Amino acid sequence: MDYKHEILLISDSTGETIDRIFTALKAQFKDFSYTTQQFSFTRTENQIIEILKIAKTKKNSILLYTLVDQKLSIYLNNLSKKNNIPCFDALGELIEKFSKILKKESLNIPSRQHKLNDEYYDRVEAIQFTISHDDGNDLNDIEESDIILLGVSRTSKTPTSIYLANRGYKTSNIPLINEDSVPEKIKINKKKICVIGLTTDPERLIDLRKNRMRSLKENEKTDYTNLKKISEEVKIAKKMFKKYKWPVIDVTRKSVEETAASIIKIHEINRRND
């Protein structure tokens, strides 16, 4: 009997990468019966706990995830083992493990979901690079970026980065707390990487941050949602952008697509001027 499986796709970003990976994975199994639930921007243990609660209410749940934070990844794995729910890192040996769970042999047909070409591989490489360099992670090889986005918290850095990655640009983003948040090699920028500052209206930022805090079930009464503190954050960021002559994009009334289009234009101009 072919049981229906509940696939929970967990990502610490927009979820586009894990969705693509699952699309490739499911193409390897004939008559695979499933439904999916996606959990994007998963970055706290509280969110993991809520996801496991949902998984426990479903029959034949399977967890797939892409989490940069190793501690969070270990926490998810430990909790899933405790509840006897299969859980896999998307970078693991997924096809082999799925074959055992589904009791089906993999078709082992490379590129079954679509034709793979150089452009596709470049895009996958860009996505992997961008995920590992999200939110100030892995600064050691940040000079390999095509684009670096800087901005205070909730200025759409992550979704914009992922969108650019899907267009093939290796994109890093760094949250600004103060000038020390930015590595010296970016300030010097010998490779002339396209560095762009993102800013937004402080009052709009309050709404975004409050929504974020509510989604995490955290206390909203902090400096994180204080107008005076936020205005100061934005002011300091703008001052820094001006100091290092980095182009600035105001994302207050822009969609991610519009912001990305402006970034790509700046990147192309920057490349022509090299």
C-alpha positions in Angstrom: 0.0 0.0 0.0 1.3 3.5 -0.9 0.9 5.7 2.1 0.6 9.4 1.8 3.5 11.3 3.4 3.5 14.8 5.0 6.6 16.6 3.9 7.6 19.6 6.1 10.1 21.8 4.4 12.1 23.9 6.9 14.3 26.8 5.9 16.0 29.7 7.7 15.4 31.8 4.6 12.6 32.2 2.0 12.3 28.5 1.4 13.0 28.7 -2.3 16.1 26.5 -2.1 14.6 23.7 -0.1 11.6 23.8 -2.4 13.8 23.3 -5.4 15.7 20.5 -3.7 12.4 18.7 -2.9 11.3 19.2 -6.5 14.4 17.4 -7.7 14.1 14.7 -5.0 10.5 13.8 -5.7 11.2 13.4 -9.4 13.2 10.3 -8.5 10.2 8.4 -7.2 7.3 7.2 -9.2 3.8 7.5 -7.8 5.0 9.2 -4.6 1.9 10.3 -2.7 2.5 13.4 -0.5 1.5 16.8 0.7 3.8 19.6 1.8 4.0 22.4 4.4 6.7 25.0 4.2 8.2 26.9 7.1 10.4 29.8 6.0 12.6 32.0 8.1 13.0 29.4 10.8 15.7 30.8 13.1 14.7 30.1 16.7 14.2 27.0 18.9 10.6 28.2 19.6 9.8 27.9 15.9 11.3 24.4 15.8 9.2 23.4 18.8 6.0 24.6 17.0 7.0 22.8 13.8 7.5 19.5 15.7 4.1 20.0 17.3 2.5 20.1 13.8 4.6 17.2 12.6 3.4 15.0 15.5 -0.2 15.6 14.5 0.4 14.2 11.0 0.8 10.6 9.8 4.1 9.7 8.0 5.7 13.1 8.6 9.2 13.7 7.1 11.3 16.8 7.9 13.6 18.3 5.3 15.6 21.4 6.1 18.3 23.9 5.2 19.6 25.6 8.3 22.9 27.5 8.4 22.9 27.7 12.2 24.6 24.4 13.3 23.2 24.7 16.9 19.6 25.0 15.5 20.2 22.1 13.1 21.4 19.9 16.0 18.4 21.0 18.1 16.0 20.1 15.3 17.6 16.7 14.8 17.6 15.9 18.5 14.0 16.9 18.9 12.9 14.9 15.8 14.7 11.8 17.0 13.0 12.1 20.4 9.7 12.1 18.6 10.7 9.4 16.1 10.1 11.7 13.1 12.5 11.3 10.1 14.6 14.4 9.6 17.1 15.2 6.9 19.6 17.9 6.1 19.0 18.8 2.4 22.7 18.4 1.8 22.6 14.8 3.1 22.1 11.6 1.1 18.5 12.3 0.6 17.6 9.9 -2.3 19.1 6.9 -0.6 17.3 7.7 2.7 14.0 8.4 1.0 14.3 5.1 -0.9 14.4 3.3 2.4 11.5 5.2 4.0 9.2 5.0 1.0 10.3 1.3 0.3 10.8 2.3 -3.3 13.8 2.1 -5.6 15.2 5.4 -6.9 14.8 5.8 -10.6 18.4 7.2 -10.6 17.7 9.4 -13.6 19.9 12.5 -13.4 18.2 15.9 -14.2 14.8 14.3 -14.4 12.9 17.4 -13.3 14.5 19.6 -16.0 17.5 19.8 -18.2 20.6 20.9 -16.3 23.0 23.3 -18.0 25.8 25.6 -17.0 23.4 28.4 -16.1 21.5 26.1 -13.8 24.6 24.9 -12.0 25.8 28.5 -11.7 22.4 29.4 -10.1 22.6 26.5 -7.7 26.1 27.5 -6.7 24.9 31.1 -6.2 22.0 29.9 -4.0 24.3 27.7 -1.9 26.8 30.5 -1.5 24.1 33.0 -0.6 22.5 30.8 2.0 25.8 30.2 3.8 26.5 34.0 3.7 23.1 35.1 5.0 22.8 37.5 8.0 26.6 38.0 8.5 27.5 34.3 8.4 30.8 33.0 7.1 32.7 36.2 6.4 36.0 34.4 5.7 35.5 34.3 1.9 33.0 37.1 1.6 35.2 38.7 -1.0 34.0 36.0 -3.4 30.6 37.6 -3.4 29.2 39.3 -6.5 27.1 41.6 -4.4 27.1 42.5 -0.7 24.0 44.0 0.9 24.3 46.0 4.2 21.4 47.3 6.3 19.8 47.3 9.7 17.5 44.5 10.7 14.4 44.0 8.6 15.4 45.9 5.6 14.7 43.0 3.3 18.3 41.8 3.0 17.6 38.1 3.1 14.7 37.8 0.6 16.5 40.2 -1.7 19.7 38.1 -1.5 17.8 34.9 -2.3 16.0 36.6 -5.2 19.4 37.7 -6.6 20.9 34.2 -6.0 18.1 32.8 -8.1 19.3 35.1 -10.8 22.8 33.7 -10.5 24.4 36.4 -8.3 26.5 35.2 -5.3 25.1 37.5 -2.6 26.1 38.1 1.0 24.2 40.3 3.5 25.4 41.7 6.8 23.2 43.2 9.5 24.5 46.6 10.6 24.7 47.3 14.3 27.7 49.7 14.2 30.7 50.3 11.9 32.5 47.3 13.5 29.8 45.1 12.0 31.5 45.5 8.6 34.8 43.6 8.1 37.8 45.7 7.1 38.2 43.9 3.8 34.8 45.1 2.7 35.7 48.7 3.7 38.9 48.5 1.7 37.2 46.4 -1.0 40.3 45.8 -3.2 38.3 43.5 -5.5 35.7 46.3 -6.1 32.8 44.1 -5.1 29.4 45.7 -5.5 28.5 46.8 -2.0 25.0 48.3 -1.5 23.3 49.8 1.5 19.6 49.2 2.1 17.6 51.7 4.2 14.0 52.3 5.0 11.6 54.6 6.9 12.0 54.1 10.7 8.2 54.1 11.3 7.8 51.4 8.6 10.6 49.5 10.3 8.8 49.5 13.6 5.8 47.7 12.0 8.0 45.1 10.4 9.9 44.4 13.6 6.8 44.2 15.7 5.3 41.7 13.3 8.6 39.7 13.5 8.5 39.7 17.3 4.9 38.5 17.3 5.7 35.7 14.9 8.5 34.6 17.2 6.3 35.0 20.3 8.8 37.3 21.8 8.4 40.4 24.0 7.9 43.4 21.8 9.0 46.0 24.4 12.7 46.2 23.6 15.1 48.6 21.9 14.5 46.5 18.8 11.0 48.2 18.4 11.8 51.6 19.9 11.3 54.4 17.5 14.1 56.6 18.9 16.6 53.7 18.8 15.5 52.6 15.3 15.9 56.2 14.0 19.4 56.3 15.4 20.2 52.9 13.8 19.0 54.1 10.4 20.9 57.4 10.8 24.2 55.6 11.7 23.8 53.2 8.7 23.2 56.1 6.3 26.3 57.9 7.7 28.4 54.8 7.1 27.1 54.3 3.5 28.1 57.9 2.8 31.5 57.5 4.4 32.4 54.6 2.2 30.6 55.9 -0.9 28.3 52.9 -1.1 25.2 53.3 -3.2 22.0 53.3 -1.2 18.5 52.0 -2.0 15.5 53.0 0.0 13.3 49.8 0.2 10.4 51.5 2.1 7.9 51.3 -0.8 9.8 48.8 -3.0 9.0 45.1 -3.6 11.9 42.6 -3.4 11.7 42.4 -7.2 12.0 46.2 -7.6 14.9 46.4 -5.1 16.7 43.5 -6.9 16.3 45.2 -10.3 17.9 48.3 -8.9 20.7 46.3 -7.4 21.4 44.4 -10.7 21.5 47.8 -12.5 24.1 49.1 -10.0 26.1 45.9 -10.3 26.2 46.1 -14.1 27.4 49.7 -13.9 30.0 48.8 -11.3 31.3 46.0 -13.5 31.5 48.2 -16.6 33.5 50.7 -14.6 36.1 48.2 -13.4 
